Amino acid sequence: MIYFNKKGQAAAEMAIFGSIVIFVLSVLISYVQKLNDQQLSKMESFRQALQKANTYQGKETESPGASVQYFLAQNRRHADLAGGFGKGVTESVNSDASVYWAIPTASHYGSSGGGASTDLRLAKINDDQKQADLENEFFVNLKSGNSSEPGLEYNEIKYKGEGVAGITNTRQSARKETITTTLPSVNITQYSYRAPSGEYRYHSEVPGYARKVEKRLQWQTAH
């Protein structure tokens, strides 16, 4: 009897310890994913600002290049170990960058009022880019005053069928998400879709048939 009690105690301890390990791993994975997305967002906002500033061609009275303030807001889909099959959880990531790029020409030197660079303020929300004609103080508000309201429709089905070859288990889910992002000068509604690369992205012009993302998993076990 003592032997069986020890086995039961060991099983209980393993169950408790295993659940704690799984919880710690889920927290660690979530933290690493958020940190990675934030770093990618910072690098992308700088690259976009640099590209816009470098390629901008102004008027004859302006120098090539521009002074660009670029704000990037993204919704990223993270793993959710406690959620349903293919559900995930949506996290918001924001970053901004400022780049000044100007190449004065000879005709600009000494000209009164000439050679001034253009100020561009751009905001990109997921896959939609907006140009903001705003003063600096309003752009600061635009960077700090954004909010996203996710609306998620999710269904999951589990079923199994038994045949001669064995038992077939099937899990499938359908996910449809709508996100409305509100900024001081922009209010935009976007829909989730799955890009050819497999990444989940958001755009305001997603066709209705592509707004629902379906996943299906099937496996079989022998008798």
DRENKOLTOR-672923 format. One record per residue: residue in three letters; x, y, z of N, C-alpha, C in turn; residue number from 1. Coordinates in steps of 0.1 Angstrom, whole numbers, plus 2048, in hexadecimal, padded with zeros to 3 digits. Layout:
<pts>
{ALA,{X,Y,Z},{X,Y,Z},{X,Y,Z},NUM},
...
</pts>
This chain:
<pts>
{MET,{808,7F4,800},{800,800,800},{809,80D,800},1},
{ILE,{813,80C,808},{81C,818,808},{823,81A,7FA},2},
{TYR,{826,80F,7F3},{82C,810,7E6},{822,817,7DC},3},
{PHE,{816,813,7DC},{80C,81A,7D3},{80A,828,7D7},4},
{ASN,{80A,82C,7E4},{809,83A,7E8},{814,842,7E3},5},
{LYS,{820,83C,7E3},{82C,844,7DE},{82B,846,7CF},6},
{LYS,{826,83C,7C8},{824,83E,7B9},{819,848,7B7},7},
{GLY,{80F,849,7BE},{804,853,7BC},{80A,861,7C0},8},
{GLN,{812,862,7CA},{818,86F,7CE},{821,873,7C3},9},
{ALA,{829,86A,7BD},{832,86E,7B3},{82B,873,7A6},10},
{ALA,{820,86C,7A3},{818,870,797},{812,87E,79A},11},
{ALA,{80D,881,7A6},{807,88E,7A9},{812,899,7A8},12},
{GLU,{81E,896,7AD},{828,89F,7AD},{82D,8A2,79F},13},
{MET,{82D,898,796},{831,89A,788},{826,8A2,781},14},
{ALA,{81A,8A0,784},{80F,8A8,77E},{810,8B6,782},15},
{ILE,{812,8B9,78E},{813,8C7,793},{820,8CD,78D},16},
{PHE,{82B,8C6,78E},{838,8CC,788},{836,8CE,779},17},
{GLY,{830,8C5,772},{82E,8C6,763},{826,8D2,760},18},
{SER,{81B,8D5,767},{813,8E0,765},{81A,8ED,767},19},
{ILE,{823,8EE,772},{82B,8FA,774},{835,8FC,769},20},
{VAL,{83B,8F1,765},{845,8F3,75A},{83E,8F8,74D},21},
{ILE,{833,8F3,74A},{82B,8F7,73E},{828,906,73F},22},
{PHE,{823,90A,74B},{820,918,74D},{82C,921,74C},23},
{VAL,{837,91D,752},{843,925,750},{848,926,742},24},
{LEU,{847,91B,73B},{84B,91C,72C},{842,925,724},25},
{SER,{835,924,727},{82B,92D,720},{82E,93C,722},26},
{VAL,{831,93F,72F},{835,94D,732},{842,951,72B},27},
{LEU,{84C,948,72B},{858,94B,724},{857,94D,715},28},
{ILE,{84F,944,70F},{84D,945,701},{845,952,6FD},29},
{SER,{83B,956,705},{834,962,703},{83D,96E,704},30},
{TYR,{846,96E,70E},{84F,979,710},{859,97B,705},31},
{VAL,{85F,96F,701},{868,970,6F6},{862,974,6E9},32},
{GLN,{856,970,6E6},{84E,974,6DA},{84B,982,6DA},33},
{LYS,{847,988,6E5},{845,996,6E6},{851,99E,6E4},34},
{LEU,{85C,99A,6EA},{869,9A1,6E9},{86E,9A1,6DA},35},
{ASN,{86C,995,6D4},{871,994,6C6},{868,99D,6BD},36},
{ASP,{85B,99D,6BF},{852,9A6,6B7},{856,9B4,6B9},37},
{GLN,{859,9B8,6C5},{85C,9C6,6C7},{869,9CA,6C0},38},
{GLN,{873,9C2,6C1},{87F,9C5,6BA},{87D,9C5,6AA},39},
{LEU,{875,9BC,6A5},{873,9BC,697},{86B,9C9,693},40},
{SER,{862,9CD,69B},{85A,9D9,699},{863,9E6,698},41},
{LYS,{86D,9E7,6A2},{876,9F2,6A2},{87F,9F2,695},42},
{MET,{883,9E6,691},{88C,9E6,685},{884,9E9,679},43},
{GLU,{878,9E5,678},{870,9E8,66C},{86C,9F6,66B},44},
{SER,{868,9FD,676},{865,A0B,676},{871,A13,672},45},
{PHE,{87D,A10,676},{889,A17,672},{88B,A15,663},46},
{ARG,{88A,A09,65E},{88D,A06,650},{883,A0D,647},47},
{GLN,{876,A0D,64B},{86C,A14,644},{86E,A23,643},48},
{ALA,{872,A29,64F},{875,A37,650},{881,A3B,647},49},
{LEU,{88B,A33,648},{897,A35,640},{894,A34,631},50},
{GLN,{88C,A2A,62D},{889,A29,61F},{881,A35,61A},51},
{LYS,{877,A39,621},{86F,A45,61D},{877,A51,61C},52},
{ALA,{880,A53,626},{888,A60,626},{892,A60,61B},53},
{ASN,{897,A54,617},{8A2,A53,60D},{89C,A55,5FF},54},
{THR,{890,A4F,5FD},{88A,A4F,5EF},{881,A5B,5EC},55},
{TYR,{87E,A63,5F6},{875,A6E,5F3},{87B,A78,5EA},56},
{GLN,{874,A7C,5E0},{878,A87,5D6},{86F,A93,5D8},57},
{GLY,{874,A9D,5DD},{86C,AA9,5DF},{86B,AB2,5D3},58},
{LYS,{866,ABE,5D5},{865,AC8,5CB},{873,ACE,5C7},59},
{GLU,{873,AD7,5BD},{880,ADC,5B9},{886,AE5,5C4},60},
{THR,{87E,AEB,5CC},{883,AF3,5D7},{887,AEB,5E3},61},
{GLU,{885,ADE,5E3},{888,AD6,5EE},{894,ACD,5EB},62},
{SER,{89B,AC9,5F6},{8A6,ABF,5F4},{8A0,AB1,5F3},63},
{PRO,{8A7,AA8,5EB},{8A3,A9A,5EB},{8A3,A95,5F9},64},
{GLY,{89A,A8C,5FC},{899,A86,609},{88F,A8D,612},65},
{ALA,{88D,A88,61E},{883,A8E,627},{887,A8B,635},66},
{SER,{880,A92,63E},{880,A8F,64C},{873,A87,64F},67},
{VAL,{875,A7B,653},{86A,A72,654},{868,A6D,663},68},
{GLN,{85C,A6E,667},{858,A68,674},{84E,A5D,671},69},
{TYR,{852,A51,675},{84B,A45,671},{846,A3E,67D},70},
{PHE,{839,A3B,67E},{832,A34,689},{82D,A27,683},71},
{LEU,{830,A1C,68B},{82C,A0E,686},{824,A08,692},72},
{ALA,{817,A04,68E},{80F,9FC,698},{80C,9EF,692},73},
{GLN,{80E,9E4,699},{80C,9D7,693},{804,9CE,69E},74},
{ASN,{7FC,9C5,699},{7F6,9BB,6A1},{7FC,9AE,69D},75},
{ARG,{801,9A8,6A7},{808,99B,6A5},{801,990,6AC},76},
{ARG,{801,984,6A6},{7FA,979,6AB},{804,970,6B3},77},
{HIS,{802,96E,6C0},{80B,966,6C8},{805,959,6CC},78},
{ALA,{80D,950,6CF},{809,943,6D4},{802,944,6E1},79},
{ASP,{7F7,93C,6E2},{7F0,93B,6EF},{7ED,92C,6F2},80},
{LEU,{7F6,927,6FC},{7F5,919,6FF},{7E8,915,706},81},
{ALA,{7E2,91F,70C},{7D5,91C,713},{7C9,91E,70A},82},
{GLY,{7CB,924,6FE},{7C0,926,6F5},{7BC,91A,6ED},83},
{GLY,{7B3,91C,6E4},{7AE,911,6DB},{7B8,90F,6D0},84},
{PHE,{7B5,905,6C7},{7BD,901,6BC},{7BD,90C,6B2},85},
{GLY,{7C9,912,6AF},{7CB,91C,6A5},{7C5,92A,6A9},86},
{LYS,{7C2,92C,6B6},{7BC,938,6BA},{7C6,943,6BC},87},
{GLY,{7CF,941,6C5},{7DA,94B,6C7},{7D4,957,6CF},88},
{VAL,{7DD,961,6D1},{7D9,96D,6D7},{7E0,979,6D0},89},
{THR,{7D9,984,6CE},{7DE,990,6C7},{7E4,99A,6D0},90},
{GLU,{7F0,99E,6CD},{7F8,9A8,6D5},{7FB,9B4,6CC},91},
{SER,{7FB,9C0,6D2},{7FE,9CC,6CB},{80D,9D0,6CD},92},
{VAL,{813,9D4,6C2},{821,9D8,6C3},{823,9E5,6BC},93},
{ASN,{829,9EF,6C2},{82A,9FC,6BC},{839,A01,6BC},94},
{SER,{83D,A08,6B2},{84A,A0E,6B2},{84A,A1A,6A9},95},
{ASP,{855,A22,6AA},{856,A2E,6A1},{864,A31,69E},96},
{ALA,{867,A38,694},{874,A3C,690},{874,A4A,689},97},
{SER,{87F,A51,68A},{881,A5E,684},{88E,A5E,67C},98},
{VAL,{88D,A62,66F},{899,A62,667},{899,A6F,65F},99},
{TYR,{8A5,A76,65F},{8A6,A82,656},{8B0,A7E,64B},100},
{TRP,{8AC,A80,63F},{8B5,A7D,633},{8B4,A88,629},101},
{ALA,{8BE,A8F,627},{8BE,A9A,61D},{8CB,A9B,616},102},
{ILE,{8CB,A9D,609},{8D7,A9F,600},{8D5,AAC,5F9},103},
{PRO,{8DA,AB7,5FF},{8D9,AC4,5F8},{8E0,AC5,5EB},104},
{THR,{8DA,ACB,5E1},{8E1,ACC,5D4},{8E7,ADA,5D3},105},
{ALA,{8F0,ADC,5C9},{8F7,AE9,5C8},{8EE,AF5,5C7},106},
{SER,{8E2,AF3,5C0},{8D9,AFE,5BE},{8D2,B03,5CB},107},
{HIS,{8D3,AFA,5D6},{8CC,AFD,5E2},{8D5,B06,5EB},108},
{TYR,{8E2,B06,5E9},{8EB,B0D,5F2},{8E9,B1C,5EF},109},
{GLY,{8E7,B24,5F9},{8E6,B32,5F8},{8D8,B37,5F3},110},
{SER,{8CF,B2E,5F0},{8C2,B32,5EC},{8B9,B35,5F8},111},
{SER,{8B2,B3F,5F7},{8A9,B44,603},{89D,B3A,604},112},
{GLY,{89D,B33,60F},{892,B2A,612},{893,B1D,60A},113},
{GLY,{89D,B1B,602},{89E,B0F,5FA},{8A5,B04,602},114},
{GLY,{8A4,AF8,5FD},{8AB,AED,603},{8A5,AE7,60F},115},
{ALA,{89A,AEC,613},{893,AE6,61F},{88E,AD8,61C},116},
{SER,{890,ACF,625},{88B,AC2,624},{87C,AC1,627},117},
{THR,{875,AB7,622},{867,AB5,625},{865,AAD,631},118},
{ASP,{85B,AB0,639},{858,AA8,645},{84C,A9F,641},119},
{LEU,{84F,A92,643},{845,A88,641},{842,A80,64E},120},
{ARG,{835,A7F,650},{831,A77,65C},{828,A6C,657},121},
{LEU,{82C,A60,659},{825,A54,654},{822,A4B,660},122},
{ALA,{816,A45,65F},{811,A3B,668},{80D,A2E,661},123},
{LYS,{813,A23,665},{80F,A16,65F},{809,A0D,669},124},
{ILE,{7FC,A0A,667},{7F5,A01,670},{7F3,9F3,669},125},
{ASN,{7FB,9EA,66E},{7FC,9DC,668},{800,9DE,659},126},
{ASP,{7F7,9DB,64F},{7FA,9DB,641},{7F5,9E8,63B},127},
{ASP,{7EF,9F1,642},{7EA,9FE,63C},{7F3,A09,641},128},
{GLN,{7F7,A11,637},{7FF,A1D,639},{7F8,A2A,637},129},
{LYS,{7F9,A33,641},{7F2,A40,640},{7FD,A4B,641},130},
{GLN,{7FA,A56,63A},{803,A61,63B},{7FB,A6C,643},131},
{ALA,{802,A70,64E},{7FC,A7A,657},{802,A88,655},132},
{ASP,{7F9,A91,652},{7FD,A9F,651},{7FB,AA6,65E},133},
{LEU,{804,AA3,667},{803,AA8,675},{80F,AAF,67A},134},
{GLU,{80D,AB8,684},{818,ABE,68B},{81F,AB4,694},135},
{ASN,{82B,AB8,699},{832,AAF,6A1},{82B,AAB,6AE},136},
{GLU,{824,AB4,6B4},{81E,AB1,6C1},{812,AA7,6BE},137},
{PHE,{80B,AA8,6B3},{800,A9F,6B0},{806,A91,6AC},138},
{PHE,{812,A91,6A6},{817,A84,6A3},{81C,A7D,6B0},139},
{VAL,{820,A84,6BA},{824,A7E,6C6},{817,A78,6CD},140},
{ASN,{80C,A7F,6CC},{7FF,A79,6D1},{7FB,A6D,6C9},141},
{LEU,{7FE,A6D,6BC},{7FB,A62,6B3},{803,A56,6B7},142},
{LYS,{80F,A58,6BC},{818,A4D,6C0},{813,A47,6CD},143},
{SER,{80E,A4F,6D6},{80A,A4A,6E3},{7FC,A47,6E5},144},
{GLY,{7F3,A4B,6DC},{7E5,A4A,6DE},{7DE,A40,6D6},145},
{ASN,{7E4,A35,6D2},{7DE,A2C,6C9},{7D7,A21,6D2},146},
{SER,{7CC,A1B,6CD},{7C6,A10,6D4},{7C0,A07,6CA},147},
{SER,{7C0,9FA,6CD},{7BB,9EF,6C4},{7B0,9E8,6CB},148},
{GLU,{7A5,9E5,6C4},{79A,9DD,6CA},{798,9D1,6C2},149},
{PRO,{79D,9C5,6C6},{79B,9B9,6BE},{78D,9B3,6C0},150},
{GLY,{788,9AE,6B5},{77B,9A7,6B5},{77E,999,6AF},151},
{LEU,{77C,98F,6B7},{780,981,6B2},{774,978,6B2},152},
{GLU,{772,971,6A6},{769,966,6A5},{770,959,6A4},153},
{TYR,{76E,950,6AD},{776,944,6AD},{76D,938,6AF},154},
{ASN,{76F,92D,6A7},{767,921,6A9},{771,915,6A8},155},
{GLU,{76F,90B,6B1},{778,8FF,6B0},{76F,8F3,6B1},156},
{ILE,{772,8E9,6A9},{76B,8DD,6A8},{774,8D1,6AA},157},
{LYS,{771,8C8,6B3},{779,8BC,6B5},{76F,8B0,6B3},158},
{TYR,{774,8A6,6AB},{76C,89A,6AA},{775,88E,6A6},159},
{LYS,{770,883,6A8},{777,876,6A5},{76E,86C,69F},160},
{GLY,{774,864,696},{76C,85A,690},{774,84D,690},161},
{GLU,{76D,842,692},{773,835,693},{76F,82C,687},162},
{GLY,{77A,826,681},{778,81E,676},{780,811,677},163},
{VAL,{781,80A,66C},{789,7FE,66C},{798,800,66E},164},
{ALA,{79D,80B,668},{7AB,80E,669},{7AF,813,676},165},
{GLY,{7A6,819,67E},{7A9,81F,68B},{7A0,82B,68E},166},
{ILE,{7A4,833,697},{79D,83E,69C},{7A3,84B,695},167},
{THR,{79A,853,68F},{79F,85F,689},{79A,86B,691},168},
{ASN,{7A4,873,695},{7A1,87F,69D},{7A3,88C,695},169},
{THR,{79A,895,696},{79A,8A1,68E},{798,8AD,697},170},
{ARG,{7A0,8B8,695},{79E,8C5,69B},{79E,8CF,690},171},
{GLN,{795,8D8,690},{795,8E3,687},{78F,8EF,68D},172},
{SER,{794,8FB,688},{790,907,68E},{78E,912,683},173},
{ALA,{786,91C,686},{784,927,67D},{786,934,685},174},
{ARG,{78E,93D,680},{791,949,687},{78F,955,67E},175},
{LYS,{788,95F,683},{785,96B,67C},{786,977,685},176},
{GLU,{790,980,682},{793,98B,68B},{792,998,684},177},
{THR,{78C,9A2,68B},{78B,9B0,686},{791,9B9,691},178},
{ILE,{79A,9C2,68D},{7A1,9CB,696},{79E,9DA,691},179},
{THR,{79A,9E2,69A},{798,9F0,698},{7A2,9F8,69F},180},
{THR,{7AB,9FF,698},{7B5,A07,69E},{7B1,A16,69D},181},
{THR,{7B2,A1D,6A8},{7AE,A2B,6A9},{7BA,A34,6AD},182},
{LEU,{7BD,A3D,6A4},{7C7,A47,6A7},{7C1,A55,6A6},183},
{PRO,{7C8,A5F,6AA},{7C2,A6D,6AA},{7BE,A71,69C},184},
{SER,{7C4,A6C,691},{7C0,A70,684},{7BC,A64,67B},185},
{VAL,{7BC,A58,681},{7B9,A4C,679},{7B0,A43,681},186},
{ASN,{7A6,A3E,67A},{79D,A33,680},{79C,A29,675},187},
{ILE,{7A2,A1D,677},{7A2,A13,66D},{79E,A05,672},188},
{THR,{796,9FE,66A},{792,9F1,66D},{799,9E7,664},189},
{GLN,{7A0,9DD,66A},{7A7,9D3,662},{7A3,9C5,665},190},
{TYR,{7A6,9BC,65C},{7A1,9AE,65D},{7AD,9A5,65C},191},
{SER,{7AD,99B,663},{7B8,991,663},{7B8,988,657},192},
{TYR,{7C3,985,652},{7C4,97B,647},{7D1,974,648},193},
{ARG,{7D2,969,641},{7DE,961,641},{7E6,963,634},194},
{ALA,{7F2,969,636},{7FB,96B,62A},{800,95E,624},195},
{PRO,{805,95E,618},{80A,952,612},{816,94C,61A},196},
{SER,{81D,955,621},{828,950,62A},{823,948,636},197},
{GLY,{816,949,639},{810,943,645},{80E,94C,650},198},
{GLU,{813,959,64F},{812,963,659},{804,969,65A},199},
{TYR,{7FF,96B,666},{7F3,972,667},{7F5,981,667},200},
{ARG,{7EE,988,65E},{7EF,996,65C},{7E2,99D,65C},201},
{TYR,{7E2,9AB,65C},{7D5,9B3,65D},{7D6,9BD,652},202},
{HIS,{7CA,9BF,64B},{7C9,9C9,641},{7BA,9CD,640},203},
{SER,{7B8,9DA,63B},{7AB,9DF,63B},{7A3,9DA,62F},204},
{GLU,{7AA,9D5,625},{7A4,9D1,618},{7A5,9C2,616},205},
{VAL,{7A1,9BA,620},{7A2,9AB,61E},{794,9A6,619},206},
{PRO,{794,99F,60E},{787,99A,609},{780,991,613},207},
{GLY,{773,991,613},{76B,98A,61C},{76F,97B,61E},208},
{TYR,{772,974,612},{775,966,613},{782,963,61A},209},
{ALA,{78B,96D,61B},{798,96B,620},{799,96F,62F},210},
{ARG,{78E,974,635},{78E,979,643},{78D,96E,64D},211},
{LYS,{788,962,649},{787,957,652},{793,94D,64F},212},
{VAL,{79B,94B,65A},{7A6,942,659},{7A3,935,660},213},
{GLU,{7A4,92A,658},{7A0,91D,65D},{7AD,914,65E},214},
{LYS,{7AD,90C,669},{7B8,902,66B},{7B2,8F5,66D},215},
{ARG,{7B8,8EA,669},{7B3,8DD,66B},{7BF,8D3,66D},216},
{LEU,{7BD,8CB,678},{7C7,8C1,67B},{7C0,8B3,67D},217},
{GLN,{7C6,8A9,677},{7C0,89C,678},{7CB,891,67A},218},
{TRP,{7C8,888,683},{7D2,87D,685},{7CA,870,688},219},
{GLN,{7D1,865,686},{7CA,858,687},{7D2,84F,691},220},
{THR,{7CB,848,699},{7D1,83E,6A2},{7CB,830,69F},221},
{ALA,{7D4,826,69F},{7CF,818,69C},{7C8,812,6A8},222},
{HIS,{7C0,808,6A5},{7B9,801,6B0},{7C3,7FA,6B8},223},
</pts>
